[in-house]
Amino acid sequence: MSYVEDIPPSLGRHLSSDGVQMAMEADLTPEGSFGSRWLIAQNGSVSVYSVDGDRVFLERTIALSDVKEIIAEPLIGGGAILVRKKDGTTDELIRYSNANAKKFGQAVKGLNDLLKGEPLAPWTAEREKCARCGFPLPFGSKVCPVCTPRGKTILRLLGYLKPYWWQAVLLSLLSITATAMGLVPPTLNKPLMDIVLAPKEPLPMETRLRWLALLVIALGLSRLLISAISIFQGWLSVWVGLRISHDIRTQLFQHLHLLSFRFFDRQQMGNVISRVNQDSGQVQGFLMWGVQDLAQNLLMLFGIGILLFALNWKLALIVLVPGPLIAALSMTFWPYIRSLMRRIWHRWGLLNTILSESLSGLRVVRAFAQEPREVNRFVSQSLELTRSAVAAERTWSIFFGSVSLMTSFGVLLVWYIGGRQVLGETLSLGTLITFLSLLMMFYGPLQFISWLLNFSSRSLTAAERLFEILDTPAEVKDPDDAVLLPRMEGRVEYDEVTFGYESHRPVLKKISFCVEPGEMIGLVGHSGAGKTTTINLLCRFYDADEGEIRLDGFPIKQIRLADLRRQIGLVPQDTFLFSGTIAENIAFGKPGASPEEIIAAAKVANAHDFIVTQKPEGYDTQVGERGQALSTGERQRVAIARALLPDPRIVILDEATSQVDVETEKQIQEAIERLIKGRTTFAIAHRLATLRNADRLIVLKEGKIVEIGTHDELLEKGGEFANLVKTYQDIVRIRAVAR
């Protein structure tokens, strides 16, 4: 993808040969119907052409010198590029469907570069494609889900055996021994028939009985040894498989904690949980049984094949007749089965998402009496999963039935040709019986390997899904040249910072401001103005697309993440507590904190009194899942204590007094005043009266800073902040009348 797409010859005749800087095709007309439109930037202007075969029409041309700003405006089913002119008017330039939204989002960035007289920034595709097959790669991943070589996946899985190499070697030796011992019983059939039961030459009964006893003892010992090996091999295989599965789960969970929030913005949580639980479980089964059984059956095939050729090479050639047919059938089925397996795992992820959402929001579901709707949603997705699974099982049933039919033809041919040789006295009955026993053992592993294709296909698909996450790079990570900061002072600078959760839709647009140590800043604006995003960038939950944020003069990208976040105390609006005790939650940011430190932090947060007087178990009280055993005000005071305990230099308050009664709000406000004393503070508040004590207010609108000043200064100015205050007061007045 580039700024200049392949231009139709009819359009090319209307353009200069070397002056085209951008040429992109859109798929909507100004009326919203489908049709070809071309956006052309050349010679200091931007134009729109309609193309219909050989007919080309120039619809509009705008000189960039008349333009103030170019933006992408989302519409229902698509979007439009709008041009804001210096004279205050706004024109719609071109429309496009959602399929082209990201492409034209990139085009807007390029047009604004041209508007500023700068060269076009390098094209940054939102989603890369596989160089081999062209399939779109998962976001942030370099792994193609379509054409990833299975051999590479298997080798990568086997790489997890490295810490357990001697157990793996022992398992291999046990497999070889078990395979060799498994060939003993059928080879004893020949002397049992030719010497004991149907000897060609008369033998004394005493000799035949002695041979019978020896052969039965040999059979018994071989069976006993095979059972002992099988028991030990099974135990060791389970141990190795579980350990490797543990290693993969641990590595996956650790990597998930390193990934930026941008990854989770693009993923459904149920899908991520499905990969950690179900996919790792499927891989565990493959590592415990699949690899071992595959190796053992391949050895069995090789050993039995040698014995068959040793007994009768002509009959052995007949045995191999179905082999190429089975191999060809397997190669035909493999790609189709692979796609079916990916569909099944995808359906599992969607089902887990619905399950997680519905149970987490159970109170809301019941409050609106939407239980039937949620049940229907779950049933619908479960049916989709069932249909996908049935399609896969039907395919495998056809495959296994075909393999069984092919092998049965091989057995019938051996019976017929071998029977004729026995009747013609060119082959002994014992040899034929032994050959047929070995033949059943030969086709058994062949059919079992076909079943293993099913099992391994599921497992390797699951492994690829795991590796997709493990191969996703951490966008926010520690730099190689990280600086070691002394005690932070808390001076924060935003320098021309631009950021969008999707790069073509910036949420913040070149914002700049400076906060001195110990200063309290209030962030104000309508929902979606960029207040929370501003804080997210300071915490490095995301990295800015453009510009720089500095802390005490150092770019935050050069500071170790642990050092940076250790100096930031966050009190979110939606307080999240972990299952455990109150003390454990307060000490979450400082696990080694002493009881005295925990109590001191709780006292400052006005939490100590309710903990010791209202909770029978005091600081050992269990808070329940997500802290639901505590009230909203109690959770917020515990969160303030948690933020205070590590003694951060920067405090972030996100409407920390919302959803509580007046008395609780008073206690929380007192705790906040103690918390922010001497610390740089950023406060987001929807109730604007709570920001009266801020040193300065920063007013955001549509991702830009429109006003900076004290509470009183901004009110006197009569601008955006004054309008917000008036709107808030009107809402409060309406609520008071409603009561």
Secondary structure, 3 states (H helix, E strand, C coil): CCCECCCCHHHHCCCCCCCEEEEEEEEECCCCCEEEEEEEEECCEEEEEEEECCEEEEEEEEEHHHEEEEEEEEECCEEEEEEEECCCCEEEEEEEEHHHHHHHHHHHHHHHHHHCCCCCCCCCCCCCECCCCCCECCCCCCCCCCCCCHHHHHHHHHHHHHHHHHHHHHHHHHHHHHHHHHCHHHHCHHHHHHHHHCCCCCCCHHHHHHHHHHHHHHHHHHHHHHHHHHHHHHHHHHHHHHHHHHHHHHHHHHHHHHCCHHHHHCCCHHHHHHHHHHHHHHHHHHHHHHHHHHHHHHHHHHHHHHHHHHHCHHHHHHHCCHHHHHHHHHHHHHHHHHHHHHHHHHHHHHHHHHHHHHHHCHHHHHHCCCHHHHHHHHHHHHHHHHHHHHHHHHHHHHHHHHHHHHHHHHHHHHHHHHHHHHHCCCCCHHHHHHHHHHHHHHHHHHHHHHHHHHHHHHHHHHHHHHHHHHCCCCCCCCCCCCECCCCCCCCEEEEEEEECCECCECCEEEEEEEECCCCEEEEECCCCCCHHHHHHHHCCCCCCCEEEEEECCEEHHHECHHHHHHCEEEECCCCCCCCCEHHHHHCCCCCCCCHHHHHHHHHHCCCHHHHHHHCCCHHHCECCHHHCCCCHHHHHHHHHHHHHCCCCCEEEEECCCCCCCHHHHHHHHHHHHHHHCCCEEEEECCCHHHHCCCCEEEEEECCEEEEEECHHHHHHHCCHHHHHHHHHHHHHHHHHHHC
